[in-house]
Amino acid sequence: MVRARVEARGISLAALSRMIGRNEAFVQQWLEQGTPRKLDEDDRLRMAMALDVDEVSLGARMPWRPVA
């Protein structure tokens, strides 16, 4: 999904990495090598905003809500 959104927005993985304040290889390593295993909350938020997707699609947990 990330690769498709990157292509749709006309940016590169390196550009996305820079947009979230990381080194150019960060997103590629996350996608291909699984490093890091879990995105930091701030990285995930910035990436979701850059790709215009919900954070849950990038691995965020659904917020807990009490049963009414």
Buried (B, 14 or more C-beta within 10 A) or exposed (E): EBEEBBEEEEBBBBBBBBBBEBEEBBBBBBEEEEEEEEBEEEBBBBBBEBBEBEBEEBEBEEEEEEEE
